Amino acid sequence: MKSSFVFPGTKLAHFNFVGDSILGSDVNLEAGSVICNYRNERPDKDIRVRIGGVLRSTGRQKFGALVGDGSRIGANAVVAPGALLIPGSIVTRASLRDDDVPPIEPGPGLYGAAGP
């Protein structure tokens, strides 16, 4: 854990990394889950957050996530920098939560309108 606030009742398991984040109360991170705080994959290092569907600059190069009370982050899941998880959010095991990319619209081959 690096430069983060963790509120009462929150549980971090084995091999977690939480960087520059705020975790509300009763949050659970399963083994191997990671909250990233830096975007090394692109030249623009600015961390952005998505508010009301619009990406907004934080003016920071290091910022992890705001994780609402009662949220659950599954084993080996990755939460990318700038994620805002509302209370009770669930990030499933071995998945990626990246609010910097636009949401995928359901369509052919994806679950949604056509179904499985």
N, CA, C and O atoms as a GROMACS GRO file, in nm:
protein
  464
    1MET      N    1   0.085  -0.117   0.000
    1MET     CA    2   0.000   0.000   0.000
    1MET      C    3   0.090   0.123   0.000
    1MET      O    4   0.189   0.130   0.073
    2LYS      N    5   0.054   0.222  -0.083
    2LYS     CA    6   0.133   0.343  -0.095
    2LYS      C    7   0.042   0.465  -0.089
    2LYS      O    8  -0.052   0.478  -0.168
    3SER      N    9   0.068   0.554   0.004
    3SER     CA   10   0.001   0.684   0.013
    3SER      C   11  -0.150   0.675  -0.004
    3SER      O   12  -0.208   0.746  -0.085
    4SER      N   13  -0.213   0.588   0.073
    4SER     CA   14  -0.357   0.566   0.060
    4SER      C   15  -0.427   0.580   0.195
    4SER      O   16  -0.366   0.564   0.301
    5PHE      N   17  -0.556   0.609   0.188
    5PHE     CA   18  -0.641   0.612   0.306
    5PHE      C   19  -0.730   0.488   0.302
    5PHE      O   20  -0.791   0.458   0.199
    6VAL      N   21  -0.737   0.417   0.414
    6VAL     CA   22  -0.820   0.297   0.424
    6VAL      C   23  -0.909   0.313   0.547
    6VAL      O   24  -0.859   0.332   0.658
    7PHE      N   25  -1.039   0.304   0.526
    7PHE     CA   26  -1.133   0.324   0.636
    7PHE      C   27  -1.166   0.193   0.707
    7PHE      O   28  -1.137   0.086   0.654
    8PRO      N   29  -1.225   0.202   0.827
    8PRO     CA   30  -1.247   0.083   0.910
    8PRO      C   31  -1.324  -0.028   0.839
    8PRO      O   32  -1.415  -0.003   0.760
    9GLY      N   33  -1.284  -0.151   0.873
    9GLY     CA   34  -1.352  -0.270   0.822
    9GLY      C   35  -1.305  -0.314   0.685
    9GLY      O   36  -1.350  -0.417   0.636
   10THR      N   37  -1.216  -0.239   0.621
   10THR     CA   38  -1.164  -0.276   0.489
   10THR      C   39  -1.060  -0.384   0.505
   10THR      O   40  -0.978  -0.381   0.597
   11LYS      N   41  -1.063  -0.481   0.412
   11LYS     CA   42  -0.972  -0.596   0.418
   11LYS      C   43  -0.890  -0.605   0.291
   11LYS      O   44  -0.945  -0.609   0.180
   12LEU      N   45  -0.758  -0.610   0.307
   12LEU     CA   46  -0.667  -0.633   0.196
   12LEU      C   47  -0.603  -0.769   0.218
   12LEU      O   48  -0.555  -0.800   0.327
   13ALA      N   49  -0.603  -0.851   0.114
   13ALA     CA   50  -0.550  -0.988   0.126
   13ALA      C   51  -0.404  -0.992   0.083
   13ALA      O   52  -0.336  -0.889   0.079
   14HIS      N   53  -0.357  -1.110   0.052
   14HIS     CA   54  -0.218  -1.132   0.012
   14HIS      C   55  -0.190  -1.075  -0.126
   14HIS      O   56  -0.274  -1.083  -0.216
   15PHE      N   57  -0.074  -1.018  -0.143
   15PHE     CA   58  -0.023  -0.973  -0.273
   15PHE      C   59  -0.107  -0.865  -0.339
   15PHE      O   60  -0.120  -0.863  -0.462
   16ASN      N   61  -0.165  -0.775  -0.261
   16ASN     CA   62  -0.236  -0.660  -0.316
   16ASN      C   63  -0.139  -0.544  -0.335
   16ASN      O   64  -0.038  -0.533  -0.264
   17PHE      N   65  -0.171  -0.456  -0.432
   17PHE     CA   66  -0.106  -0.325  -0.438
   17PHE      C   67  -0.218  -0.223  -0.446
   17PHE      O   68  -0.309  -0.235  -0.528
   18VAL      N   69  -0.210  -0.122  -0.362
   18VAL     CA   70  -0.305  -0.011  -0.361
   18VAL      C   71  -0.222   0.116  -0.359
   18VAL      O   72  -0.151   0.143  -0.262
   19GLY      N   73  -0.230   0.195  -0.466
   19GLY     CA   74  -0.149   0.316  -0.474
   19GLY      C   75  -0.231   0.443  -0.483
   19GLY      O   76  -0.323   0.453  -0.565
   20ASP      N   77  -0.199   0.540  -0.398
   20ASP     CA   78  -0.257   0.674  -0.403
   20ASP      C   79  -0.409   0.671  -0.415
   20ASP      O   80  -0.466   0.734  -0.504
   21SER      N   81  -0.474   0.598  -0.326
   21SER     CA   82  -0.618   0.574  -0.335
   21SER      C   83  -0.688   0.602  -0.203
   21SER      O   84  -0.625   0.620  -0.099
   22ILE      N   85  -0.821   0.605  -0.212
   22ILE     CA   86  -0.905   0.615  -0.093
   22ILE      C   87  -1.002   0.498  -0.098
   22ILE      O   88  -1.080   0.485  -0.192
   23LEU      N   89  -0.995   0.412   0.004
   23LEU     CA   90  -1.084   0.297   0.014
   23LEU      C   91  -1.180   0.322   0.129
   23LEU      O   92  -1.138   0.341   0.244
   24GLY      N   93  -1.309   0.321   0.098
   24GLY     CA   94  -1.411   0.343   0.201
   24GLY      C   95  -1.415   0.229   0.301
   24GLY      O   96  -1.328   0.142   0.300
   25SER      N   97  -1.515   0.229   0.386
   25SER     CA   98  -1.526   0.125   0.488
   25SER      C   99  -1.585  -0.003   0.429
   25SER      O  100  -1.662   0.000   0.333
   26ASP      N  101  -1.546  -0.114   0.491
   26ASP     CA  102  -1.597  -0.247   0.454
   26ASP      C  103  -1.573  -0.283   0.308
   26ASP      O  104  -1.655  -0.352   0.247
   27VAL      N  105  -1.462  -0.238   0.252
   27VAL     CA  106  -1.419  -0.277   0.117
   27VAL      C  107  -1.340  -0.406   0.131
   27VAL      O  108  -1.267  -0.423   0.229
   28ASN      N  109  -1.352  -0.497   0.034
   28ASN     CA  110  -1.277  -0.622   0.038
   28ASN      C  111  -1.199  -0.640  -0.091
   28ASN      O  112  -1.258  -0.642  -0.199
   29LEU      N  113  -1.067  -0.653  -0.080
   29LEU     CA  114  -0.981  -0.684  -0.195
   29LEU      C  115  -0.932  -0.826  -0.179
   29LEU      O  116  -0.861  -0.858  -0.083
   30GLU      N  117  -0.968  -0.913  -0.274
   30GLU     CA  118  -0.921  -1.050  -0.269
   30GLU      C  119  -0.775  -1.057  -0.313
   30GLU      O  120  -0.719  -0.959  -0.363
   31ALA      N  121  -0.714  -1.173  -0.294
   31ALA     CA  122  -0.572  -1.194  -0.321
   31ALA      C  123  -0.534  -1.153  -0.463
   31ALA      O  124  -0.603  -1.187  -0.559
   32GLY      N  125  -0.424  -1.081  -0.475
   32GLY     CA  126  -0.369  -1.045  -0.605
   32GLY      C  127  -0.434  -0.929  -0.674
   32GLY      O  128  -0.393  -0.892  -0.784
   33SER      N  129  -0.536  -0.869  -0.614
   33SER     CA  130  -0.600  -0.754  -0.679
   33SER      C  131  -0.511  -0.631  -0.667
   33SER      O  132  -0.437  -0.614  -0.569
   34VAL      N  133  -0.519  -0.544  -0.769
   34VAL     CA  134  -0.429  -0.430  -0.779
   34VAL      C  135  -0.509  -0.304  -0.811
   34VAL      O  136  -0.597  -0.305  -0.897
   35ILE      N  137  -0.478  -0.196  -0.741
   35ILE     CA  138  -0.530  -0.064  -0.776
   35ILE      C  139  -0.410   0.017  -0.822
   35ILE      O  140  -0.328   0.061  -0.742
   36CYS      N  141  -0.402   0.036  -0.954
   36CYS     CA  142  -0.287   0.105  -1.015
   36CYS      C  143  -0.295   0.255  -0.991
   36CYS      O  144  -0.403   0.311  -0.971
   37ASN      N  145  -0.179   0.320  -0.993
   37ASN     CA  146  -0.176   0.464  -0.967
   37ASN      C  147  -0.096   0.542  -1.072
   37ASN      O  148  -0.072   0.661  -1.054
   38TYR      N  149  -0.055   0.477  -1.180
   38TYR     CA  150   0.030   0.544  -1.280
   38TYR      C  151   0.007   0.482  -1.416
   38TYR      O  152  -0.007   0.360  -1.427
   39ARG      N  153   0.001   0.564  -1.520
   39ARG     CA  154  -0.022   0.514  -1.657
   39ARG      C  155   0.110   0.515  -1.734
   39ARG      O  156   0.144   0.614  -1.797
   40ASN      N  157   0.183   0.405  -1.728
   40ASN     CA  158   0.310   0.400  -1.799
   40ASN      C  159   0.294   0.355  -1.944
   40ASN      O  160   0.393   0.352  -2.017
   41GLU      N  161   0.174   0.321  -1.986
   41GLU     CA  162   0.152   0.268  -2.121
   41GLU      C  163   0.131   0.376  -2.226
   41GLU      O  164   0.116   0.345  -2.345
   42ARG      N  165   0.130   0.501  -2.186
   42ARG     CA  166   0.109   0.608  -2.285
   42ARG      C  167   0.195   0.730  -2.251
   42ARG      O  168   0.233   0.749  -2.135
   43PRO      N  169   0.225   0.812  -2.353
   43PRO     CA  170   0.309   0.930  -2.327
   43PRO      C  171   0.241   1.034  -2.237
   43PRO      O  172   0.308   1.099  -2.157
   44ASP      N  173   0.109   1.049  -2.250
   44ASP     CA  174   0.033   1.143  -2.167
   44ASP      C  175   0.007   1.077  -2.031
   44ASP      O  176  -0.074   0.985  -2.023
   45LYS      N  177   0.074   1.122  -1.928
   45LYS     CA  178   0.064   1.059  -1.796
   45LYS      C  179  -0.049   1.113  -1.710
   45LYS      O  180  -0.070   1.064  -1.598
   46ASP      N  181  -0.124   1.214  -1.759
   46ASP     CA  182  -0.232   1.273  -1.681
   46ASP      C  183  -0.339   1.169  -1.648
   46ASP      O  184  -0.386   1.097  -1.736
   47ILE      N  185  -0.375   1.160  -1.521
   47ILE     CA  186  -0.481   1.070  -1.479
   47ILE      C  187  -0.614   1.145  -1.493
   47ILE      O  188  -0.630   1.257  -1.446
   48ARG      N  189  -0.709   1.079  -1.558
   48ARG     CA  190  -0.842   1.137  -1.578
   48ARG      C  191  -0.947   1.052  -1.507
   48ARG      O  192  -0.930   0.931  -1.491
   49VAL      N  193  -1.054   1.116  -1.465
   49VAL     CA  194  -1.168   1.047  -1.405
   49VAL      C  195  -1.290   1.073  -1.493
   49VAL      O  196  -1.302   1.179  -1.553
   50ARG      N  197  -1.378   0.976  -1.498
   50ARG     CA  198  -1.500   0.989  -1.577
   50ARG      C  199  -1.614   1.029  -1.483
   50ARG      O  200  -1.653   0.953  -1.394
   51ILE      N  201  -1.666   1.151  -1.504
   51ILE     CA  202  -1.777   1.202  -1.423
   51ILE      C  203  -1.891   1.238  -1.517
   51ILE      O  204  -1.876   1.322  -1.605
   52GLY      N  205  -2.005   1.174  -1.497
   52GLY     CA  206  -2.120   1.200  -1.584
   52GLY      C  207  -2.090   1.170  -1.729
   52GLY      O  208  -2.143   1.238  -1.818
   53GLY      N  209  -2.007   1.070  -1.756
   53GLY     CA  210  -1.976   1.031  -1.892
   53GLY      C  211  -1.866   1.114  -1.957
   53GLY      O  212  -1.829   1.089  -2.072
   54VAL      N  213  -1.813   1.213  -1.885
   54VAL     CA  214  -1.711   1.302  -1.940
   54VAL      C  215  -1.578   1.279  -1.866
   54VAL      O  216  -1.575   1.277  -1.743
   55LEU      N  217  -1.469   1.262  -1.943
   55LEU     CA  218  -1.337   1.249  -1.882
   55LEU      C  219  -1.288   1.386  -1.838
   55LEU      O  220  -1.292   1.482  -1.915
   56ARG      N  221  -1.240   1.393  -1.714
   56ARG     CA  222  -1.189   1.519  -1.660
   56ARG      C  223  -1.049   1.495  -1.603
   56ARG      O  224  -1.023   1.395  -1.537
   57SER      N  225  -0.961   1.589  -1.630
   57SER     CA  226  -0.823   1.579  -1.582
   57SER      C  227  -0.819   1.597  -1.430
   57SER      O  228  -0.891   1.680  -1.375
   58THR      N  229  -0.734   1.519  -1.365
   58THR     CA  230  -0.709   1.540  -1.223
   58THR      C  231  -0.591   1.635  -1.202
   58THR      O  232  -0.571   1.687  -1.092
   59GLY      N  233  -0.512   1.658  -1.309
   59GLY     CA  234  -0.393   1.737  -1.296
   59GLY      C  235  -0.281   1.663  -1.224
   59GLY      O  236  -0.181   1.723  -1.184
   60ARG      N  237  -0.299   1.533  -1.206
   60ARG     CA  238  -0.202   1.451  -1.134
   60ARG      C  239  -0.148   1.342  -1.225
   60ARG      O  240  -0.217   1.295  -1.315
   61GLN      N  241  -0.025   1.302  -1.201
   61GLN     CA  242   0.033   1.188  -1.273
   61GLN      C  243   0.024   1.061  -1.191
   61GLN      O  244   0.045   0.951  -1.243
   62LYS      N  245  -0.005   1.075  -1.063
   62LYS     CA  246  -0.024   0.957  -0.977
   62LYS      C  247  -0.153   0.974  -0.899
   62LYS      O  248  -0.168   1.064  -0.817
   63PHE      N  249  -0.244   0.885  -0.926
   63PHE     CA  250  -0.373   0.881  -0.856
   63PHE      C  251  -0.434   0.744  -0.884
   63PHE      O  252  -0.442   0.701  -0.999
   64GLY      N  253  -0.475   0.676  -0.780
   64GLY     CA  254  -0.531   0.543  -0.795
   64GLY      C  255  -0.681   0.546  -0.819
   64GLY      O  256  -0.727   0.571  -0.930
   65ALA      N  257  -0.757   0.520  -0.712
   65ALA     CA  258  -0.902   0.512  -0.726
   65ALA      C  259  -0.970   0.562  -0.599
   65ALA      O  260  -0.910   0.566  -0.492
   66LEU      N  261  -1.097   0.599  -0.614
   66LEU     CA  262  -1.185   0.622  -0.501
   66LEU      C  263  -1.279   0.502  -0.499
   66LEU      O  264  -1.354   0.480  -0.594
   67VAL      N  265  -1.274   0.425  -0.392
   67VAL     CA  266  -1.352   0.302  -0.384
   67VAL      C  267  -1.456   0.319  -0.274
   67VAL      O  268  -1.423   0.338  -0.157
   68GLY      N  269  -1.584   0.313  -0.315
   68GLY     CA  270  -1.694   0.337  -0.223
   68GLY      C  271  -1.712   0.227  -0.120
   68GLY      O  272  -1.669   0.113  -0.140
   69ASP      N  273  -1.776   0.262  -0.009
   69ASP     CA  274  -1.804   0.168   0.100
   69ASP      C  275  -1.867   0.040   0.047
   69ASP      O  276  -1.951   0.043  -0.043
   70GLY      N  277  -1.826  -0.072   0.105
   70GLY     CA  278  -1.888  -0.201   0.073
   70GLY      C  279  -1.854  -0.257  -0.063
   70GLY      O  280  -1.916  -0.354  -0.105
   71SER      N  281  -1.759  -0.199  -0.132
   71SER     CA  282  -1.721  -0.250  -0.265
   71SER      C  283  -1.639  -0.378  -0.252
   71SER      O  284  -1.577  -0.402  -0.148
   72ARG      N  285  -1.640  -0.459  -0.358
   72ARG     CA  286  -1.568  -0.586  -0.361
   72ARG      C  287  -1.483  -0.591  -0.487
   72ARG      O  288  -1.533  -0.568  -0.597
   73ILE      N  289  -1.354  -0.620  -0.470
   73ILE     CA  290  -1.263  -0.634  -0.583
   73ILE      C  291  -1.209  -0.776  -0.580
   73ILE      O  292  -1.143  -0.816  -0.484
   74GLY      N  293  -1.238  -0.853  -0.685
   74GLY     CA  294  -1.207  -0.995  -0.690
   74GLY      C  295  -1.059  -1.024  -0.709
   74GLY      O  296  -0.980  -0.936  -0.743
   75ALA      N  297  -1.024  -1.149  -0.686
   75ALA     CA  298  -0.886  -1.195  -0.698
   75ALA      C  299  -0.831  -1.165  -0.837
   75ALA      O  300  -0.898  -1.188  -0.938
   76ASN      N  301  -0.708  -1.114  -0.840
   76ASN     CA  302  -0.635  -1.084  -0.964
   76ASN      C  303  -0.703  -0.981  -1.053
   76ASN      O  304  -0.670  -0.971  -1.172
   77ALA      N  305  -0.795  -0.904  -1.000
   77ALA     CA  306  -0.857  -0.796  -1.076
   77ALA      C  307  -0.764  -0.675  -1.074
   77ALA      O  308  -0.685  -0.657  -0.981
   78VAL      N  309  -0.776  -0.591  -1.178
   78VAL     CA  310  -0.696  -0.469  -1.188
   78VAL      C  311  -0.790  -0.350  -1.201
   78VAL      O  312  -0.878  -0.348  -1.288
   79VAL      N  313  -0.770  -0.252  -1.115
   79VAL     CA  314  -0.844  -0.126  -1.123
   79VAL      C  315  -0.744  -0.022  -1.173
   79VAL      O  316  -0.646   0.008  -1.105
   80ALA      N  317  -0.770   0.034  -1.292
   80ALA     CA  318  -0.678   0.129  -1.354
   80ALA      C  319  -0.686   0.265  -1.286
   80ALA      O  320  -0.785   0.294  -1.218
   81PRO      N  321  -0.584   0.347  -1.302
   81PRO     CA  322  -0.582   0.480  -1.240
   81PRO      C  323  -0.704   0.564  -1.278
   81PRO      O  324  -0.748   0.564  -1.394
   82GLY      N  325  -0.758   0.634  -1.180
   82GLY     CA  326  -0.869   0.725  -1.204
   82GLY      C  327  -1.007   0.664  -1.190
   82GLY      O  328  -1.106   0.730  -1.220
   83ALA      N  329  -1.014   0.540  -1.147
   83ALA     CA  330  -1.145   0.475  -1.134
   83ALA      C  331  -1.222   0.533  -1.015
   83ALA      O  332  -1.165   0.559  -0.909
   84LEU      N  333  -1.351   0.552  -1.035
   84LEU     CA  334  -1.441   0.596  -0.929
   84LEU      C  335  -1.544   0.485  -0.912
   84LEU      O  336  -1.631   0.467  -0.997
   85LEU      N  337  -1.536   0.411  -0.803
   85LEU     CA  338  -1.628   0.300  -0.777
   85LEU      C  339  -1.732   0.345  -0.676
   85LEU      O  340  -1.698   0.379  -0.562
   86ILE      N  341  -1.858   0.345  -0.717
   86ILE     CA  342  -1.965   0.386  -0.626
   86ILE      C  343  -1.979   0.282  -0.515
   86ILE      O  344  -1.934   0.169  -0.532
   87PRO      N  345  -2.040   0.318  -0.402
   87PRO     CA  346  -2.058   0.220  -0.294
   87PRO      C  347  -2.126   0.093  -0.345
   87PRO      O  348  -2.222   0.098  -0.422
   88GLY      N  349  -2.075  -0.020  -0.298
   88GLY     CA  350  -2.132  -0.150  -0.335
   88GLY      C  351  -2.086  -0.202  -0.470
   88GLY      O  352  -2.141  -0.301  -0.519
   89SER      N  353  -1.988  -0.138  -0.532
   89SER     CA  354  -1.939  -0.184  -0.663
   89SER      C  355  -1.874  -0.322  -0.651
   89SER      O  356  -1.820  -0.358  -0.547
   90ILE      N  357  -1.881  -0.396  -0.761
   90ILE     CA  358  -1.816  -0.527  -0.768
   90ILE      C  359  -1.729  -0.529  -0.894
   90ILE      O  360  -1.777  -0.503  -1.004
   91VAL      N  361  -1.601  -0.559  -0.874
   91VAL     CA  362  -1.509  -0.582  -0.985
   91VAL      C  363  -1.480  -0.731  -0.981
   91VAL      O  364  -1.420  -0.780  -0.886
   92THR      N  365  -1.522  -0.804  -1.084
   92THR     CA  366  -1.513  -0.949  -1.081
   92THR      C  367  -1.368  -0.997  -1.092
   92THR      O  368  -1.279  -0.924  -1.134
   93ARG      N  369  -1.349  -1.122  -1.052
   93ARG     CA  370  -1.215  -1.182  -1.053
   93ARG      C  371  -1.153  -1.175  -1.192
   93ARG      O  372  -1.220  -1.195  -1.293
   94ALA      N  373  -1.022  -1.146  -1.194
   94ALA     CA  374  -0.940  -1.146  -1.317
   94ALA      C  375  -0.992  -1.050  -1.423
   94ALA      O  376  -0.973  -1.074  -1.542
   95SER      N  377  -1.056  -0.942  -1.382
   95SER     CA  378  -1.108  -0.845  -1.479
   95SER      C  379  -1.032  -0.712  -1.468
   95SER      O  380  -0.953  -0.691  -1.376
   96LEU      N  381  -1.059  -0.625  -1.565
   96LEU     CA  382  -0.999  -0.491  -1.567
   96LEU      C  383  -1.110  -0.388  -1.557
   96LEU      O  384  -1.208  -0.394  -1.631
   97ARG      N  385  -1.093  -0.293  -1.467
   97ARG     CA  386  -1.185  -0.179  -1.458
   97ARG      C  387  -1.104  -0.056  -1.499
   97ARG      O  388  -1.015  -0.013  -1.425
   98ASP      N  389  -1.134   0.001  -1.616
   98ASP     CA  390  -1.062   0.118  -1.665
   98ASP      C  391  -1.162   0.222  -1.712
   98ASP      O  392  -1.217   0.209  -1.822
   99ASP      N  393  -1.186   0.324  -1.631
   99ASP     CA  394  -1.284   0.427  -1.663
   99ASP      C  395  -1.235   0.525  -1.769
   99ASP      O  396  -1.312   0.610  -1.814
  100ASP      N  397  -1.107   0.515  -1.808
  100ASP     CA  398  -1.050   0.607  -1.907
  100ASP      C  399  -1.089   0.568  -2.050
  100ASP      O  400  -1.075   0.649  -2.142
  101VAL      N  401  -1.136   0.447  -2.068
  101VAL     CA  402  -1.179   0.403  -2.202
  101VAL      C  403  -1.332   0.407  -2.208
  101VAL      O  404  -1.398   0.382  -2.107
  102PRO      N  405  -1.388   0.438  -2.324
  102PRO     CA  406  -1.535   0.444  -2.332
  102PRO      C  407  -1.597   0.307  -2.310
  102PRO      O  408  -1.537   0.205  -2.346
  103PRO      N  409  -1.716   0.302  -2.252
  103PRO     CA  410  -1.783   0.173  -2.232
  103PRO      C  411  -1.814   0.106  -2.365
  103PRO      O  412  -1.840   0.173  -2.465
  104ILE      N  413  -1.811  -0.024  -2.364
  104ILE     CA  414  -1.842  -0.102  -2.485
  104ILE      C  415  -1.993  -0.113  -2.498
  104ILE      O  416  -2.062  -0.151  -2.404
  105GLU      N  417  -2.042  -0.078  -2.615
  105GLU     CA  418  -2.186  -0.089  -2.642
  105GLU      C  419  -2.219  -0.232  -2.682
  105GLU      O  420  -2.147  -0.291  -2.762
  106PRO      N  421  -2.326  -0.290  -2.628
  106PRO     CA  422  -2.365  -0.425  -2.669
  106PRO      C  423  -2.394  -0.430  -2.819
  106PRO      O  424  -2.450  -0.335  -2.875
  107GLY      N  425  -2.357  -0.536  -2.881
  107GLY     CA  426  -2.379  -0.552  -3.024
  107GLY      C  427  -2.359  -0.698  -3.064
  107GLY      O  428  -2.351  -0.785  -2.977
  108PRO      N  429  -2.349  -0.724  -3.192
  108PRO     CA  430  -2.329  -0.863  -3.235
  108PRO      C  431  -2.205  -0.923  -3.169
  108PRO      O  432  -2.098  -0.861  -3.168
  109GLY      N  433  -2.220  -1.041  -3.115
  109GLY     CA  434  -2.110  -1.110  -3.052
  109GLY      C  435  -2.089  -1.071  -2.908
  109GLY      O  436  -2.009  -1.135  -2.839
  110LEU      N  437  -2.158  -0.968  -2.859
  110LEU     CA  438  -2.148  -0.929  -2.720
  110LEU      C  439  -2.282  -0.955  -2.652
  110LEU      O  440  -2.387  -0.948  -2.714
  111TYR      N  441  -2.276  -0.985  -2.525
  111TYR     CA  442  -2.400  -1.006  -2.450
  111TYR      C  443  -2.474  -0.874  -2.444
  111TYR      O  444  -2.412  -0.769  -2.424
  112GLY      N  445  -2.598  -0.876  -2.461
  112GLY     CA  446  -2.678  -0.753  -2.459
  112GLY      C  447  -2.803  -0.775  -2.541
  112GLY      O  448  -2.884  -0.862  -2.509
  113ALA      N  449  -2.820  -0.698  -2.645
  113ALA     CA  450  -2.941  -0.705  -2.728
  113ALA      C  451  -2.962  -0.845  -2.784
  113ALA      O  452  -3.074  -0.896  -2.782
  114ALA      N  453  -2.855  -0.908  -2.834
  114ALA     CA  454  -2.868  -1.039  -2.897
  114ALA      C  455  -2.869  -1.152  -2.794
  114ALA      O  456  -2.924  -1.259  -2.821
  115GLY      N  457  -2.810  -1.128  -2.676
  115GLY     CA  458  -2.804  -1.232  -2.574
  115GLY      C  459  -2.701  -1.338  -2.606
  115GLY      O  460  -2.643  -1.337  -2.715
  116PRO      N  461  -2.677  -1.432  -2.513
  116PRO     CA  462  -2.578  -1.537  -2.537
  116PRO      C  463  -2.629  -1.644  -2.632
  116PRO      O  464  -2.557  -1.739  -2.661
   0.00000   0.00000   0.00000
